[in-house]
Amino acid sequence: MSKPVTIKDVQTILTQPAGSRLIVVKIITSEPGLYGLGCATFTQRFHAVYAAIHEHLRPFLIGRDVDRIEDLFQTGMVHSYWRNGPVLNNAISGMDMALWDIKGKRAGMPVYQLLGGKCREAAPVYSHADGATKEEVADNVRRFMGEGYRYVRIQQGGYGGKATAMQHPEGIQPGAYFDQRDYVRRSLQMIEHVRKEAGPEVELLHDIHERLRPIDAVGFAKDVEQFKLFFLEDPLAPEDIEWFRHIRQVCATPIAMGELFNNPGEWLPLIEGRLIDFLRMHISQMGGITPARNVAAMANMYGIRTAWHGPGDVSPIGHAANLHLDLWAPNCGVQEWCRFNELVYEMFPGTPEVRNGYLYPNEKPGLGIDIDEKLAAKYPAESTIEEWTQTRTPDGGPVRP
């Protein structure tokens, strides 16, 4: 019996080639030259994830057999006793992806082959068309359509919109202010305008980003039904999932949910109740490829599709993991794509590329992606106090972002 390949070291790389702080896990093995990469990006709390990996996960992993992905995922999730929090989940996700990367390299196969092989040649993607006015949004949608995109997410003035005028009381606290009722009115007008200008063929998406009170989210989903969205994203916060049943009772607007989920207890009721249409968890938030594979297979039996979270605060390694899942899963719906800049492609050789609205793999073994560590070191992650997550209503009251 051959000697197992074991984990020799676990390294954590922090870098910021664009706006988001990225966390990359590198597992070095006992086989010379063999290593795997994973995404552990929790951009708002990257120091905490770094500490979780370096101080806790690394000692746990050194000396372990790299082939035991399922065992290490299961034991890693409960090793701290308390589990299903975003910091530890991201740390475990970095481990999990890196082990799948190693497994693929050892097998000489892309990860999607290990999952069961392709169901499609490439993943359909959507990108984000924002604008200060409804006319600007429509222009940006037409631009994306000209580039071959058939799915476009539309927002006016960012999440929650930008109200034209707000009356505040004296002495308000700093934050990202918006008016919920104004957002509803302007968004419905914008979606109607874009649908008329862009035509019925393009698939339009919109993200509420949990900005509305539950009853207003129910009303918005009902009002927007006439414009035939491909899906309405995050109409409710994770704390309000019981309200999804009310949305189902009043309209047939397709619903996408999940980027804030990190506990199976959050997504299981929505799948079993057929209360949503698309799962869009953040792969590192939920723990990596292993749990994503499992939930995709379960959702398929309930007629629910995937639309994994894919913004700029998912590293290119995380996007590669999304793509391998998309290629394999029979119930892939669409993939969010953030359109990385040239520096990211240089720093992460093998980053997937979009051609005519589809995201393609490069067919290399494992996840098919690497990192230029010297270049990454030139762009260190910088601490900041996020303003967009300090969301407030006109009277100064804090609300969910």
N, C-alpha and C positions, 0 to 999 in steps of 0.2 A: 504494500500500500504506500503510495507516494506521500511525502510529507506535505501537510496543508500550507497554503500561502496565508500568512498572518499579517495583522496590522502592526506595522513598525512605528508609525507616528501619525498624529493628526494635527494638521496645521490650519490656521485660520487666516484668510487674506481679506483685508478691508480696503476697499477702493471706491472712488467716486468719479467715474469718467463723464457722467452727465449730472443731472440734478439729484438722483437718489444715491444713498449710501448702500453699497452692495457688500454682502458677506458671502465669501466662497470658502467651502471646506475642502481641504485636500488630504486624502488618505493615502499615505505612503505604505507600501507593502514590503514584505520580506523578499519579494522577487525583484531584483535590480531593474530599475526603469519603469516598473509598473505602479501606477497610481490612479486614483479616481477623483473626480471633482463633483461637488454638490452645491446647491444653492441653499443658504440659510438666511436669506435677506429679510430682515425686519428693520426697515430703514429708520423708523422713528426710535428704536431702542437697540441700536446695533452694538453698543457697549455691553449691554446685558447679555445679548446672544453670544458675543465673543467670550465673556466670562463663563457662560454655561458650557460652551464647547471646550475651552482651554482648561478650566478648572475641574469640570465634572465629567463631561463626555469623553475627553481624551484619556484620562486614567482608566475609565471603564472599558475602553476599546482596545488599548494596546495589548497585543498578544493574541487577540481573537482571530478566528478563522474567517477570512473574507467571504467565503461561500455561504455563510449562514445569515443571509439577509433577513429572512422572516424571523428567525430566532433573535437576532440583534434588534430588529424593530420592536418586537414584542417585549423583550426584557428592557430595552432602552426606555420604552414608554412608562414602565412602572418602577424603574430603578430608583427614581426620586420619591416614590410612593405617591405624592400628589402629581397629577398629570393633566394633560389637555389644556395647557396654557401656551400662549403664543411664543414666549421666549424658549422654553424647552422644546416645544414642537418644531420650531425653526432649527434648533441645534440638531435634533434627531433627523429632520428632513435632509440637512446637509450630509449627514452620515449615510442615510438611506440612498440618496441619489448617487453619492460617490461609490457606494458598494455596487449598485446596478451598473455604473460606468465601468468599474473593474470587471464585473461579471461579463459584460459584453466584450471587453477587450480580451479577456482570457478565452472567450468562445470564438473570437474573430467575427462577431456579429453586432449589428446595431441593436439597441435595447428593444426596439419594437419587435424584432424577431424573437427575442426571448419571451416577450409577452404573449406571442401567438401569431405574429406576422401581420402584414398589412391588410387593412380593409379598404384603403384608399392610397393614392399615390402622393397626395399632398393635402394639407388642411386648409379649408376656406377661412379667410381671416377678415376681421373688421378693424378699422382704424377710427380715429376720433375727429369729427368735424365740429369745431367750436366756432364761435363768432360773437361779436358784440351786438349784432342785430340779426333778425331772422333772414334778411337778405344776404348777409355775409355767411351765415351758416349754409344757406342754399348754394352759394357760389362754391364753398369748400366741398360740399357734397358732390357737385358736378365735377370738380377737379379730381376727387378720388375716383369717381366713376370713369373719368378719362384715363386713369392709371390702371383700370381693370378691376377695381374693388366693386363687389356686388353687395357688400354689407358695410354700412356706415353708421356709427353712433353719432347722434346729434345732440348738442348742448348749446344753450345760449348764455354766455357770460359765466361759464363754469358751473360747478355744482351749486345748486340753489339759486342760480342766476345772480344778476346784479340789479337790484331794484333802482328805479330812477330817482326815487326820493324816499327817505326814511326819517321819521321824527323820533329822536332819542330823548330820554330824560337826562337831566344833568348828571355829570360825574360817572358816565358809563365806563366800563372796563374795556381794555383793548381786545380785539378779536375780529373774526371774519363774520360780518353782519349780513343777514339776508332776511327778506320778508317772505314767509311761506305762502301767503295768499297771492302776493304779487308773482312769485315764482310759478304757481299753478297757472295763472292767467296767461302770462307771457310764454310759458312753455307750450301750452296748448295752441296758442296763436302761431308760434314758431313751427311746431310739428305740422300743423295744417298747411302753412306756407311751403315748407320744404316738400311735403308730399305732392302738392300741386305743381311745384316747379320741377322736381326731379322725376315725377312720374311714378307709376305703380310697380315698375320692374325692380327698382332698387329696394333692398331690405333695410329698413330704418330701425335703429335701436335708440333707447333713451335710458339714462341712469338717474333715478331719483336720489340715490346715494343716502337713503334712509333719512332724508331731510324733512319729511312731512309727518305730522301726527297721523296715527293709524287710520282714523276715520277719513282724513283728507286723502291719504294714499289710496284708500278704497274708491273714493270718488274720482280721483285722477285716473286710476286704472279703467274705470267705467267710461269716463269721458273720452279717453284716448283710443278706445276700442275701434272707433270708426276709421282711424287712420292706418289700421292694419300693421302695427309694429311687428317686427320679427321677435323682439321681446322687450319688456319693461324691466329694468334691472334694479335690484335692491329697493323695492318700494317700502319695505319695512326693516326695522332693526332686528338683530337676532333675539332681542328680549321680547319682541312682539309677534313671534311666529304664529301664535294662535289666530291672528288676524288674517292670515293667508286664506283661511276657510271662507271668510267674508268676501274676499276678492273673487274667489272661484264662484260664489253664489250669484254675483251680480254681472259678471262679464266673462268674455273669452279672450281677453288680452293675455298673450303668453308672458310668463313671469320667469325671470332669472334671479337666482339668489345663491349666496354662499361665500363671498370673498372674506367675510369676517368670521366664518365658522372655524373652530378648531376642535370641536368635540362631536363625535358621532351622534350623540344625543340631540344635536341641533339639526342635522340633516336627515336622520332616519324618519322622523314623523312626516316630513315634507315629501319624502319619496313614497313611503307607505300610504299616505293619504292622497297621493297624486295631486298635490297642492301647488306644485311648481312644474315648469317645463324644461328648465335648464339649470344644471349645477355648475357653479363657477367658483369653486373654492380656489384659494391661494395655495399652491401645491406645498410650499414650505410651511405655511401656517398649519396645514393639516397633517404634516409629518412625512411627506415625500411621495415617491412613486408607489410604494407598497400600499398605503391606504387608498390612494387615488385609483389604483387599479381595481381594488375591491369595490369601492363605491360606484365606479363606472359600470362594473359588471352587474351590480345590484340594480342600479338605475335603469339599465337596459331592459330588465325584465318588467319594469313599470312604464316603459315608453317615454322615459325622461332622457334628454340629451345632455351632453357636456358642452361647456363654454368656459374653459379654465381661465382664471384671472391672469392677465398678461400685460400689465402696465410697465412703466419704467422702473418701478421698484420690485420687479422680478428680474434677477440677473439673466444674462444670456444663457447660462447653464440651466436655470429654471425654465426658460422659454424652450430650450432643447428638450427638457423632460416633458413639458406640455405637448410638444410636437410628437414625440414618440408615443405618448398616450393617444393623441389624436389619430395617428396613422393606424394604430391597432384597434381602437374601440369602435365597434359597429354603430354605436350611438353618439359619435362625435357630431355636434351641431355646428359650431363655429368656434374660432379661436381669436381672442383679443390679441392685437399686435400693436406695439408702441413705436415702431419706426426708429430704431437706434441710429445714432450718428456714426460717422466714419471712425471716430476714435474707439468706440465700443467694438466695432468689427476688427479693428487692428489689435485691440487688447485681448479680445476673445476670438481667436481664429476658429473658424467652423461655425460661427453664429448663423442660425438658419436665415435664409433669404426668401423674400416675397417676389414672385413673378406672376403678373396678371391676376392678382387677388388671391394667390395660393402660396402657402408657406411650405417650402421643400426641405427635406433632410439632405445631408451630404453623403450618406451611406457609409461613413466610417464606423469602425467598431465602437461599442459603448454608446455614450451620448453624442460622440462625434465632435466634441468641442474641447478647447484647451484655453489656457490663460497665459499671457505674457507677464510674468510676475515683476520683471524689471519695469515695464511700462506701467503696470498697476501701481507700483510703489511711488511713481511720480505724481499720482493723483490720489492722495490720502483722503480718507473719509473725514469730513469735518462735522463737528457737533453744531447743532442749531436748535432753536426753539421754534417748532412748527406753529404757524399762524392759522393755516387752513383747518386744523383740527380744533381750534378754539372758536367754535361756531356759536353765534349768538343771534337771537331774534331782536327786532328793533328796540324792545324795552330793556335790552341788556341781558336777558336770561340765557343761560347756557343750554345748548341743545346738541344732539348727536351730530357728528359730521358725516 
